[in-house]
Amino acid sequence: MTITNENFESEVLKSPIPVLIDFWADWCGPCRMIGPIIDRLAAEYEGRIKVGKIDVDKETALSDRHGIVSIPTLVVYKDGSPVQQKVGAASKQDIEGLFKSLV
């Protein structure tokens, strides 16, 4: 799911389930590397966690507001607040560890 400034509040802050957000950019090699992992996790945890992507080049105000300075940055939100964060490429197990205890 693509997250924008317009839908961030409804899709992330007001979500009844945890949300994993991938702050990324098209030109970012590590972002492209973890993209398929994020997609697999979204399918495996469908209905238990929501997964969204924020393109930092298109949503600069949103990435600035959340203090994103390096990508990829993964942030897990629960009940409208960020609860976990990881910067840089990561394995499936590391990414899953960000949210597994929340579902």
Backbone bond lengths (Angstrom), bond angles and torsions (degrees), N, CA, C in turn:
res aa  C-N    CA-C-N  psi(-1)  N-CA   C-N-CA  omega(-1)  CA-C   N-CA-C  phi
1 M - - - 1.433 - - 1.521 108.68 -
2 T 1.304 116.27 135.14 1.453 121.42 177.16 1.525 108.88 -87.19
3 I 1.313 115.62 125.76 1.457 121.18 178.93 1.528 107.98 -103.10
4 T 1.327 115.51 132.81 1.459 122.05 179.47 1.524 109.03 -125.68
5 N 1.296 115.32 172.92 1.456 120.35 175.99 1.528 110.63 -58.49
6 E 1.331 116.15 -34.37 1.462 121.53 -177.75 1.534 113.05 -70.86
7 N 1.333 118.05 -35.52 1.471 118.90 -176.20 1.528 113.99 -108.37
8 F 1.330 118.09 4.26 1.462 120.71 -176.91 1.530 112.00 -59.05
9 E 1.316 116.83 -46.38 1.466 119.44 -177.84 1.527 111.53 -62.93
10 S 1.329 117.49 -47.64 1.467 119.82 -176.70 1.528 112.60 -71.78
11 E 1.334 117.86 -39.29 1.464 120.60 -175.36 1.528 113.81 -85.20
12 V 1.337 116.95 -27.95 1.464 119.97 -175.17 1.527 111.19 -111.24
13 L 1.299 117.06 -61.10 1.469 120.24 -173.96 1.523 113.12 -65.81
14 K 1.322 117.58 -33.81 1.467 120.86 -178.27 1.527 113.30 -101.52
15 S 1.317 117.38 10.61 1.461 120.99 -178.49 1.527 110.77 -68.31
16 P 1.337 117.03 134.55 1.467 120.12 177.84 1.537 113.11 -76.36
17 I 1.327 116.93 -11.90 1.466 121.28 178.49 1.534 108.23 -121.86
18 P 1.347 117.97 159.93 1.467 120.28 178.28 1.527 111.45 -58.11
19 V 1.328 115.73 151.63 1.463 121.86 -178.57 1.528 108.92 -126.73
20 L 1.330 115.59 127.55 1.464 122.10 173.59 1.520 107.38 -99.93
21 I 1.328 116.44 119.43 1.459 121.28 179.19 1.526 109.24 -109.36
22 D 1.320 114.88 132.00 1.460 123.02 176.32 1.526 107.64 -107.35
23 F 1.346 116.73 107.20 1.457 121.48 173.17 1.523 105.95 -83.41
24 W 1.319 117.69 119.88 1.452 121.86 -170.85 1.530 110.91 -146.94
25 A 1.334 115.87 176.76 1.471 123.29 171.67 1.525 108.40 -148.43
26 D 1.321 114.87 151.85 1.459 121.87 -177.46 1.525 112.53 -60.15
27 W 1.313 118.08 -35.44 1.460 123.14 -175.49 1.524 113.34 -82.67
28 C 1.328 117.65 -4.41 1.470 123.04 -173.88 1.533 111.11 -87.29
29 G 1.335 116.52 112.67 1.469 121.23 179.95 1.518 113.85 -58.94
30 P 1.345 119.26 -50.54 1.461 119.99 178.31 1.534 112.72 -61.22
31 C 1.338 116.62 -31.54 1.473 120.16 177.24 1.526 109.84 -64.37
32 R 1.327 116.21 -44.90 1.469 120.18 179.03 1.525 110.77 -66.19
33 M 1.327 116.57 -31.29 1.461 120.75 179.88 1.527 111.60 -66.27
34 I 1.344 117.61 -41.52 1.465 119.04 -177.44 1.528 112.75 -89.44
35 G 1.333 117.52 -8.41 1.464 120.94 -179.95 1.521 113.81 -52.06
36 P 1.341 118.93 -50.51 1.467 119.64 179.30 1.536 112.94 -63.53
37 I 1.324 117.35 -31.88 1.470 120.90 177.03 1.521 109.63 -65.68
38 I 1.322 116.38 -45.47 1.466 121.49 178.47 1.535 109.64 -59.54
39 D 1.336 116.46 -43.76 1.467 120.68 179.67 1.532 111.59 -62.27
40 R 1.336 117.34 -41.59 1.477 120.75 178.37 1.518 110.98 -63.40
41 L 1.339 116.53 -44.39 1.462 120.41 179.51 1.527 110.99 -63.58
42 A 1.326 117.08 -38.36 1.470 120.69 177.82 1.521 110.24 -59.96
43 A 1.322 116.87 -41.23 1.466 120.75 179.26 1.533 111.12 -70.28
44 E 1.329 117.11 -43.39 1.461 121.14 -178.25 1.527 112.98 -65.15
45 Y 1.315 116.85 -34.75 1.467 121.26 -175.55 1.529 112.75 -107.19
46 E 1.317 116.76 18.60 1.464 120.94 -178.67 1.535 110.68 -54.05
47 G 1.317 115.49 131.18 1.452 120.92 -179.07 1.520 113.76 89.31
48 R 1.340 116.62 -17.24 1.472 120.58 179.72 1.525 111.87 -109.32
49 I 1.324 115.54 -24.75 1.462 121.39 175.65 1.523 107.40 -146.38
50 K 1.315 115.45 144.45 1.457 121.81 177.01 1.525 106.87 -100.01
51 V 1.325 116.64 139.06 1.457 121.43 -179.59 1.522 108.88 -121.31
52 G 1.330 115.35 129.28 1.455 120.12 179.49 1.510 111.33 -135.81
53 K 1.321 114.94 159.66 1.461 121.09 179.00 1.522 109.05 -124.84
54 I 1.336 114.66 138.03 1.452 121.15 176.23 1.525 107.91 -120.24
55 D 1.325 116.08 116.54 1.461 122.26 177.35 1.530 107.19 -78.27
56 V 1.321 116.93 111.69 1.466 121.24 -174.99 1.528 112.56 -65.47
57 D 1.331 118.12 -22.99 1.462 120.71 177.82 1.528 111.83 -76.80
58 K 1.318 116.94 -32.45 1.466 121.03 -179.60 1.523 112.14 -90.01
59 E 1.315 117.45 -27.91 1.463 122.27 -176.40 1.528 110.01 -118.63
60 T 1.336 115.84 58.59 1.464 119.96 -175.77 1.526 112.32 -62.72
61 A 1.321 117.64 -39.11 1.474 119.51 -179.44 1.523 110.49 -63.50
62 L 1.318 116.58 -39.83 1.466 121.30 -179.60 1.525 110.94 -68.09
63 S 1.324 117.56 -44.08 1.462 119.43 179.41 1.534 110.79 -68.99
64 D 1.330 117.81 -36.59 1.467 120.87 175.98 1.527 111.05 -63.28
65 R 1.326 116.11 -43.96 1.475 121.01 -178.65 1.532 111.32 -60.85
66 H 1.323 116.74 -29.20 1.467 120.85 -178.19 1.524 112.31 -99.69
67 G 1.324 117.28 8.77 1.459 121.30 173.85 1.511 114.85 68.74
68 I 1.313 117.57 30.29 1.464 120.65 -178.84 1.524 108.98 -79.64
69 V 1.328 116.16 117.23 1.461 121.01 179.92 1.527 112.00 -116.95
70 S 1.323 118.04 -19.64 1.467 122.86 177.78 1.514 108.48 -132.64
71 I 1.329 115.25 147.77 1.460 119.18 176.92 1.520 109.16 -130.55
72 P 1.312 117.98 152.75 1.458 125.52 -1.13 1.532 111.76 -72.32
73 T 1.315 114.90 145.72 1.460 121.52 170.70 1.520 106.76 -124.27
74 L 1.318 115.35 127.13 1.461 121.76 178.01 1.520 107.85 -107.08
75 V 1.330 116.42 130.39 1.459 121.49 179.71 1.527 107.78 -130.00
76 V 1.336 115.82 132.72 1.457 121.18 175.91 1.528 107.59 -104.89
77 Y 1.335 115.00 126.95 1.462 122.00 177.16 1.522 108.93 -108.49
78 K 1.315 115.92 138.47 1.464 121.62 174.28 1.521 106.66 -138.28
79 D 1.318 116.12 131.71 1.469 122.01 -179.12 1.529 111.44 53.10
80 G 1.319 117.16 37.96 1.454 122.04 174.92 1.510 116.50 83.00
81 S 1.327 118.03 3.15 1.462 120.83 -178.63 1.520 111.31 -126.97
82 P 1.342 116.96 146.17 1.466 119.07 174.86 1.527 109.74 -71.00
83 V 1.340 116.04 131.36 1.467 120.24 -177.75 1.525 113.04 -119.31
84 Q 1.320 117.72 -20.08 1.463 122.45 178.98 1.521 108.17 -145.91
85 Q 1.341 115.95 149.60 1.455 119.91 177.55 1.523 109.55 -150.56
86 K 1.336 114.94 143.99 1.465 121.41 176.63 1.516 108.17 -142.12
87 V 1.316 115.90 132.46 1.460 121.77 178.82 1.519 108.51 -108.86
88 G 1.327 115.91 134.51 1.457 121.23 177.80 1.510 112.83 100.09
89 A 1.319 115.01 168.93 1.460 120.90 178.55 1.520 109.45 -64.92
90 A 1.324 115.50 147.98 1.463 120.52 -177.34 1.519 109.44 -148.07
91 S 1.319 115.25 160.57 1.462 120.90 177.46 1.524 109.61 -77.23
92 K 1.309 115.50 166.72 1.469 120.61 177.43 1.522 109.87 -58.07
93 Q 1.324 117.40 -42.66 1.464 121.41 -178.64 1.534 111.33 -63.95
94 D 1.325 116.87 -40.82 1.464 120.14 178.89 1.527 111.53 -65.32
95 I 1.333 116.13 -42.88 1.464 119.79 179.77 1.524 109.98 -66.26
96 E 1.316 116.06 -45.05 1.464 121.27 179.48 1.537 110.38 -60.50
97 G 1.328 116.99 -35.24 1.459 121.22 179.53 1.511 113.26 -64.51
98 L 1.335 117.58 -21.54 1.464 120.86 178.38 1.529 112.21 -65.22
99 F 1.344 116.20 -31.86 1.464 118.63 -172.67 1.526 115.26 -126.71
100 K 1.318 118.06 -10.07 1.470 120.29 -171.61 1.521 113.25 -56.81
101 S 1.321 117.51 -37.64 1.479 119.60 -178.86 1.522 111.98 -73.39
102 L 1.327 117.96 -10.25 1.462 121.79 -178.26 1.516 113.53 -92.75
103 V 1.319 117.27 -13.08 1.483 119.59 -176.45 1.512 111.82 -104.24
